[in-house]
Amino acid sequence: MSYLEQAWDRKAPWLILLWPLSLLFMLLAGLRKNFISHGAKTPVPVIVVGNISVGGTGKTPLVLALAAQLKAAGFNPGIVSRGYGSKAPYYPFKVAADSKVDEVGDEALLIVQNSGCPMFIGADRPAALAALLIDSQCDLVISDDGMQHYALARDIEIAVVDAQRLFSNGFCLPAGPLRERVSRLKTVDHIMINGELAQPLETIEVLKNAASLSSMQMKPSYFINLKTGERKPFGGAPFNIGTKLQAVTGIGNPQRFFDLLAKLPYQLETNVFPDHHRFTLQDFENEAIDASQPVVMTEKDAVKCQTFARSNFWYLQAKAHVDSEFLQRITEQVENLLKANQASK
């Protein structure tokens, strides 16, 4: 976690000095929203999964859960994303399961490898969506992030909120982590709480009054060896007693990952890199890393370490367990949208 992120969470008094910049940010964001809202209606339903804060809230696991649910219901979802950290030769760019992580970014590669859905990336989300519809037979589109990309028309908006961090100090960038004011949550179709709330729901006005509020939990299943594919069930003592776990990660909110590992009976050492860090072997060849002890990381980190993985590299496989009622509501909404589209033709 960066110094600024730590300052946000502890509500450092000096952040008030950044208030003028935050006011300017809110003004420009509001003008941008009013001038470009909203894009042209798309021929298929669009679900936007996003958030109002920077950093990891759990959007990608929810996108994967939605894709799995909608595929099981008989739909053919496609996915679009900005492709953060990507360096594709051109955009929109099609992501394949064997794409290079440097070209498409860690999140996009992870999504395609786990969902099997067609996917395009690009900062211009409507262009990525258009390319997706030309290339595939998908009958609905899920946008991984994009709540603030108002040029992209959407039928369903889902905002993900981290249960522990919530809205931090409640300020917009740069005095706080918010991309938009908390009141923006009143306009979305669904709010998804990731994890267990750190305070009673009744004390969080924007959540207790939400029209549709659901929750999800990240459930770990296996440690998987990057080099051999060996699997060890999570829980109990998957590694030898006396082992030291060396957690290495470059994700937006690493504390959730560390909290999971802390439940195991091992000494835990943490090594934090910036979000979307491009790992190299040199990151693991230093005094902080013991080559004789397990190195554990998230699946998002693992896609960037496959080419140089060593036998002590493991990633923790975890999936989002989402309220079944929420998944059913989304399925019904998509069915109704498709019926309405057919009726209007």
C-alpha positions as CSV (number, residue, x, y, z in Angstrom):
1,M,0.0,0.0,0.0
2,S,1.4,3.4,-1.0
3,Y,2.1,6.2,1.4
4,L,-0.9,8.1,0.0
5,E,-3.2,5.1,0.4
6,Q,-2.1,4.7,4.0
7,A,-2.8,8.4,4.6
8,W,-6.3,8.0,3.1
9,D,-7.2,5.1,5.4
10,R,-5.9,6.7,8.5
11,K,-7.5,10.0,7.6
12,A,-4.3,12.0,7.9
13,P,-5.0,15.6,8.7
14,W,-2.7,17.0,6.1
15,L,-4.9,15.6,3.3
16,I,-7.1,18.7,3.8
17,L,-4.4,20.6,1.8
18,L,-5.4,18.5,-1.2
19,W,-9.0,19.6,-1.0
20,P,-8.8,22.3,-3.7
21,L,-7.5,19.6,-6.1
22,S,-10.3,17.3,-5.1
23,L,-12.9,20.0,-5.7
24,L,-11.4,20.6,-9.1
25,F,-11.5,16.8,-9.8
26,M,-15.1,16.6,-8.8
27,L,-16.0,19.6,-11.0
28,L,-14.2,18.2,-14.1
29,A,-15.7,14.7,-13.5
30,G,-19.2,16.2,-13.3
31,L,-18.7,18.2,-16.5
32,R,-17.4,15.1,-18.3
33,K,-20.3,13.0,-17.1
34,N,-22.8,15.6,-18.3
35,F,-21.2,16.2,-21.7
36,I,-20.7,12.6,-22.7
37,S,-23.6,10.7,-21.0
38,H,-24.6,8.3,-22.5
39,G,-23.4,6.3,-25.5
40,A,-25.7,5.0,-28.2
41,K,-27.9,2.0,-27.3
42,T,-26.1,-1.3,-28.0
43,P,-27.8,-4.2,-29.8
44,V,-27.2,-6.5,-26.9
45,P,-27.6,-6.0,-23.1
46,V,-24.5,-4.5,-21.4
47,I,-23.6,-5.1,-17.7
48,V,-21.1,-2.8,-16.2
49,V,-19.2,-4.0,-13.1
50,G,-17.3,-1.2,-11.5
51,N,-16.6,0.8,-8.3
52,I,-16.3,4.4,-7.1
53,S,-12.8,4.0,-5.6
54,V,-9.3,3.3,-6.8
55,G,-7.6,0.1,-5.8
56,G,-8.9,-3.5,-5.7
57,T,-12.5,-4.0,-4.6
58,G,-13.1,-7.4,-6.2
59,K,-14.6,-6.5,-9.6
60,T,-12.7,-9.2,-11.6
61,P,-13.9,-12.2,-9.4
62,L,-17.5,-10.9,-9.7
63,V,-17.1,-10.6,-13.5
64,L,-16.0,-14.3,-13.5
65,A,-18.9,-15.3,-11.3
66,L,-21.4,-13.5,-13.6
67,A,-19.9,-15.0,-16.7
68,A,-20.2,-18.5,-15.3
69,Q,-23.8,-17.9,-14.1
70,L,-24.9,-16.5,-17.4
71,K,-23.2,-19.2,-19.5
72,A,-24.9,-21.9,-17.3
73,A,-28.2,-20.2,-18.0
74,G,-27.7,-20.6,-21.7
75,F,-26.4,-17.2,-22.7
76,N,-23.2,-16.4,-24.6
77,P,-21.5,-13.5,-22.7
78,G,-18.6,-11.5,-24.1
79,I,-16.3,-9.3,-22.0
80,V,-14.7,-5.9,-22.6
81,S,-12.1,-4.1,-20.4
82,R,-9.7,-1.3,-20.6
83,G,-6.8,-3.8,-20.3
84,Y,-4.9,-1.9,-17.6
85,G,-1.2,-2.3,-18.0
86,S,-1.5,-3.7,-21.5
87,K,0.8,-2.9,-24.4
88,A,-1.1,-4.4,-27.3
89,P,0.1,-3.6,-30.8
90,Y,-3.3,-2.0,-31.5
91,Y,-6.7,-1.4,-30.0
92,P,-9.3,-2.8,-29.7
93,F,-7.3,-6.0,-29.2
94,K,-8.6,-9.6,-28.9
95,V,-7.5,-11.5,-25.8
96,A,-6.8,-15.2,-26.1
97,A,-5.9,-17.8,-23.4
98,D,-2.4,-17.9,-24.8
99,S,-2.0,-14.1,-25.1
100,K,1.2,-12.6,-23.7
101,V,0.6,-10.9,-20.4
102,D,2.7,-7.9,-21.4
103,E,0.4,-7.3,-24.4
104,V,-3.0,-7.7,-22.7
105,G,-2.4,-7.1,-19.0
106,D,-2.8,-9.5,-16.0
107,E,-6.6,-9.0,-15.3
108,A,-7.7,-9.6,-19.0
109,L,-5.5,-12.7,-19.3
110,L,-6.9,-14.1,-16.0
111,I,-10.5,-13.4,-17.1
112,V,-10.1,-15.2,-20.5
113,Q,-8.3,-18.2,-19.0
114,N,-10.9,-18.7,-16.3
115,S,-14.1,-17.8,-18.2
116,G,-13.5,-19.0,-21.7
117,C,-15.5,-16.0,-22.9
118,P,-14.5,-13.9,-26.0
119,M,-12.9,-10.6,-24.8
120,F,-11.6,-7.4,-26.3
121,I,-9.6,-4.7,-24.5
122,G,-9.2,-1.0,-25.2
123,A,-9.5,2.4,-23.5
124,D,-12.3,3.2,-25.9
125,R,-14.9,0.8,-24.5
126,P,-17.6,1.3,-27.2
127,A,-15.0,0.5,-29.8
128,A,-13.9,-2.6,-27.9
129,L,-17.6,-3.7,-27.6
130,A,-18.2,-3.1,-31.4
131,A,-15.1,-5.3,-32.2
132,L,-16.4,-8.0,-29.8
133,L,-19.8,-8.1,-31.5
134,I,-18.2,-8.3,-35.0
135,D,-15.9,-11.1,-33.9
136,S,-18.2,-13.3,-31.8
137,Q,-21.8,-14.5,-31.4
138,C,-22.2,-13.1,-27.9
139,D,-25.7,-12.1,-26.9
140,L,-24.7,-9.9,-23.9
141,V,-21.6,-8.0,-22.8
142,I,-20.0,-7.6,-19.4
143,S,-17.7,-4.7,-18.9
144,D,-15.0,-5.2,-16.4
145,D,-14.8,-1.7,-14.9
146,G,-16.2,1.2,-16.8
147,M,-18.7,2.8,-14.4
148,Q,-17.0,6.2,-15.1
149,H,-16.7,5.5,-18.9
150,Y,-20.0,7.2,-19.7
151,A,-19.5,6.9,-23.5
152,L,-20.4,3.2,-23.0
153,A,-24.2,2.7,-22.8
154,R,-25.2,0.3,-20.2
155,D,-28.4,-1.6,-19.1
156,I,-27.3,-2.8,-15.7
157,E,-24.8,-1.2,-13.3
158,I,-23.2,-3.1,-10.5
159,A,-20.9,-1.3,-8.0
160,V,-18.5,-3.4,-5.9
161,V,-17.6,-2.1,-2.5
162,D,-14.8,-3.5,-0.3
163,A,-16.4,-4.4,3.0
164,Q,-13.4,-3.5,5.1
165,R,-12.2,-0.3,3.5
166,L,-15.6,1.0,2.4
167,F,-15.0,4.6,1.2
168,S,-11.9,5.2,3.3
169,N,-11.9,8.9,4.3
170,G,-14.8,9.7,1.9
171,F,-12.9,12.2,-0.2
172,C,-12.5,12.3,-3.9
173,L,-9.1,12.1,-5.6
174,P,-6.4,13.1,-4.7
175,A,-7.4,13.9,-1.0
176,G,-9.1,10.4,-0.9
177,P,-9.6,7.3,-3.1
178,L,-13.0,8.1,-4.6
179,R,-13.4,8.5,-8.3
180,E,-17.0,9.8,-7.7
181,R,-18.9,10.9,-4.6
182,V,-20.5,8.2,-2.5
183,S,-23.9,9.5,-3.6
184,R,-23.2,7.9,-7.0
185,L,-24.1,4.6,-5.5
186,K,-27.7,5.7,-5.3
187,T,-27.9,5.6,-9.1
188,V,-26.6,2.1,-9.7
189,D,-28.8,-1.0,-10.1
190,H,-27.0,-3.2,-7.6
191,I,-24.4,-2.8,-4.9
192,M,-22.2,-5.8,-4.2
193,I,-20.4,-5.9,-0.8
194,N,-17.1,-7.9,-1.0
195,G,-16.4,-9.5,2.4
196,E,-17.7,-9.0,5.9
197,L,-18.6,-5.4,6.8
198,A,-16.3,-3.8,9.3
199,Q,-19.2,-1.9,10.9
200,P,-23.0,-2.5,11.3
201,L,-24.9,-2.0,8.1
202,E,-27.3,0.4,9.9
203,T,-24.5,2.9,10.3
204,I,-23.8,3.2,6.6
205,E,-26.6,5.2,5.2
206,V,-25.9,4.8,1.4
207,L,-25.8,1.0,1.9
208,K,-28.7,0.5,4.3
209,N,-31.0,2.4,1.9
210,A,-29.8,0.6,-1.2
211,A,-32.5,-0.7,-3.5
212,S,-30.5,-3.9,-4.2
213,L,-27.7,-4.9,-1.8
214,S,-25.9,-8.2,-2.0
215,S,-22.7,-9.8,-0.8
216,M,-19.9,-12.0,-1.9
217,Q,-17.1,-13.8,-0.2
218,M,-13.8,-14.9,-1.7
219,K,-13.3,-18.6,-0.9
220,P,-9.9,-20.2,-1.3
221,S,-9.7,-23.7,-2.6
222,Y,-6.2,-24.8,-3.5
223,F,-2.5,-23.8,-3.6
224,I,-1.4,-24.7,-7.1
225,N,2.3,-25.0,-8.1
226,L,3.2,-22.8,-11.0
227,K,5.8,-25.1,-12.3
228,T,4.3,-28.6,-11.8
229,G,0.6,-28.0,-11.4
230,E,0.6,-29.8,-8.1
231,R,-2.5,-28.9,-5.9
232,K,-2.6,-28.7,-2.2
233,P,-6.0,-28.0,-0.5
234,F,-6.3,-24.8,1.4
235,G,-6.8,-25.2,5.1
236,G,-5.2,-27.4,7.8
237,A,-1.5,-27.6,7.1
238,P,-0.9,-27.9,3.3
239,F,2.8,-27.4,3.7
240,N,5.3,-29.0,6.2
241,I,5.0,-27.7,9.8
242,G,7.7,-25.1,10.4
243,T,7.5,-23.8,6.9
244,K,7.6,-20.1,6.3
245,L,5.1,-18.7,3.8
246,Q,6.5,-15.8,1.7
247,A,3.6,-13.9,0.3
248,V,4.5,-11.9,-2.8
249,T,1.8,-9.8,-4.5
250,G,1.2,-6.8,-6.7
251,I,-2.6,-6.2,-6.4
252,G,-4.7,-3.3,-5.4
253,N,-5.7,-4.4,-1.9
254,P,-3.3,-7.1,-0.7
255,Q,-4.6,-7.2,2.9
256,R,-7.4,-9.6,2.0
257,F,-4.9,-12.0,0.6
258,F,-2.7,-11.7,3.7
259,D,-5.7,-12.2,6.0
260,L,-6.4,-15.6,4.2
261,L,-2.9,-16.8,4.6
262,A,-2.7,-15.7,8.2
263,K,-5.3,-18.4,9.0
264,L,-2.8,-21.1,8.3
265,P,-0.3,-22.3,11.0
266,Y,2.8,-20.8,9.5
267,Q,5.0,-17.8,9.9
268,L,4.0,-15.3,7.3
269,E,6.3,-12.8,5.5
270,T,4.8,-10.3,3.1
271,N,6.4,-8.7,0.1
272,V,4.2,-6.0,-1.5
273,F,4.7,-4.6,-5.0
274,P,2.6,-1.9,-6.7
275,D,-0.7,-2.9,-8.3
276,H,-0.2,-4.5,-11.7
277,H,3.5,-4.8,-11.1
278,R,5.3,-6.5,-14.0
279,F,7.2,-9.2,-12.2
280,T,10.6,-10.5,-13.3
281,L,12.8,-13.2,-11.9
282,Q,15.0,-10.5,-10.3
283,D,12.1,-9.7,-8.0
284,F,12.6,-13.1,-6.4
285,E,16.4,-13.1,-6.3
286,N,17.1,-11.0,-3.3
287,E,17.8,-11.5,0.4
288,A,14.1,-11.0,1.3
289,I,13.1,-14.2,-0.6
290,D,14.3,-17.6,0.7
291,A,14.5,-20.0,-2.2
292,S,14.0,-23.0,0.1
293,Q,10.6,-21.9,1.3
294,P,7.3,-21.6,-0.5
295,V,6.5,-18.3,-2.4
296,V,2.8,-17.8,-2.5
297,M,0.9,-15.3,-4.7
298,T,-2.6,-14.6,-6.1
299,E,-3.7,-16.0,-9.4
300,K,-3.5,-12.5,-10.8
301,D,0.2,-12.4,-9.9
302,A,0.8,-15.9,-11.2
303,V,-0.1,-15.1,-14.8
304,K,2.9,-12.8,-14.8
305,C,5.3,-15.3,-13.4
306,Q,4.6,-18.4,-15.5
307,T,7.5,-18.0,-17.8
308,F,10.2,-18.0,-15.0
309,A,8.4,-20.0,-12.3
310,R,10.4,-22.0,-9.9
311,S,9.4,-25.2,-8.1
312,N,8.7,-23.2,-4.9
313,F,6.2,-20.8,-6.6
314,W,2.6,-21.4,-5.6
315,Y,-0.6,-19.4,-6.2
316,L,-3.8,-19.5,-4.2
317,Q,-6.9,-20.3,-6.2
318,A,-9.9,-18.5,-4.9
319,K,-13.4,-17.9,-6.3
320,A,-16.2,-15.5,-5.4
321,H,-19.2,-17.1,-3.7
322,V,-22.0,-14.7,-4.6
323,D,-25.6,-14.5,-3.3
324,S,-27.7,-16.9,-5.3
325,E,-30.6,-14.5,-5.3
326,F,-28.5,-11.8,-6.8
327,L,-27.3,-14.1,-9.6
328,Q,-30.9,-15.1,-10.3
329,R,-32.0,-11.4,-10.4
330,I,-29.3,-10.7,-13.0
331,T,-30.3,-13.7,-15.1
332,E,-33.9,-12.6,-15.1
333,Q,-32.9,-9.0,-16.0
334,V,-30.9,-10.2,-18.9
335,E,-33.8,-12.4,-20.1
336,N,-36.2,-9.5,-19.9
337,L,-33.7,-7.2,-21.8
338,L,-33.3,-9.8,-24.6
339,K,-37.1,-10.2,-24.9
340,A,-37.5,-6.5,-25.1
341,N,-34.8,-6.3,-27.8
342,Q,-36.6,-9.0,-29.8
343,A,-40.0,-7.3,-29.4
344,S,-38.6,-4.0,-30.7
345,K,-37.2,-5.5,-34.0
